Amino acid sequence: MLAVFLRLESQLTRLALLIAVVMLAISVTLSFYQVLTRFIFNAPSTWSEVASRTAMIWCVFMAAAATFRGGYMMAVEVIYKLVPPRFMKLLEVVIVVCCLLVLGVLIHYGIQMTMRVSNQTMSGMNISMSWAYAAIPIGSSFAIVAAIARLLAQLSDREKVGPENSETLPEAELPQEGELPKGGSQP
């Protein structure tokens, strides 16, 4: 059952990341178009700035799923270094619970905001403002699935506990004076 959930989460996170990349490309393209129309053709586009901003909002909220899955949004490496190894899983549970609370609040208020602005239109376009605000609850939902999957994978020992690509080495792994770093060579 866990393997099925983790496979499903992996596909959902890939989809969220793909959407984020597409939205980033759209945002950059529309920003470039806005600069061209404003400064080259002296006829500023009325819609491209709003559309670019909306695409960037979607990019950020959809990319959140991948960052939660990798543990990049949850990691405070100093805490990982201070906590004894036997309490690492408990620390991960506490971190994920805190993240789930914040994401739950984002979903709750994001839905309310999306519904509240549904009758408003974006300036320069005849599109409901709710399309921009919908990124909050949708991206947060993807992030919840990713955060839960990360925790379950760590609790079941399928993944190591702690930040995925830590830039700091634990004290025991630091090279001693005159010793080569692991996998390194002498300059």
Phi, psi and omega in degrees: 000317179296319180298321179294315179299316181294324176294317178298316179297320179300317179292320178295318180292321175298318178298315179299318180293321176298316177298318179298317180295317179297317180294324176296316179298319178296316181299314180295317180297315180292325176295318177298316178300318179299316179296316179301311183293325182284310190261334180268312184263355181052035177219078186303138177290139182272345187243337190292327180293317179294317180294321178296316179297319179296318178297323179292323176299315178297320179302312183296312184289329178283327178289341180302325180301314180293324180289324176292321181297322178279351180082013185284333181270348185254350191272126167238098193298332178299320180295320179297327180284332183275333184277131177299148183307327182291344180256006183297318180294322177296319177299316178299319179298315180298315180298314181293321178299316178298317179296319180295324176297313180296315180295324176297318177297317178299319179294312182301305182286332176296320177295316179299315180295319180299317180290323182295324183263009185297336180271354179268150177246153178289142181294137179083352180223156178257052182239141181297139177297339181297337177296325178286315182290337180297341178298330183295301181290327181290311178297321179294325177295316176299319181293324178297314179300318181294318181294319178294318180298318178300314180297314180297321178295323179286319180293331179268010179061026174278337178225156179285152181274140179113178180298139188297307183241067183297137178271348179248140179266143173300156184309319184293335184266353179292137179292140178280164181303130180084355182260145178282143173296156180301126179075006183258176178226159180290133179293000000 
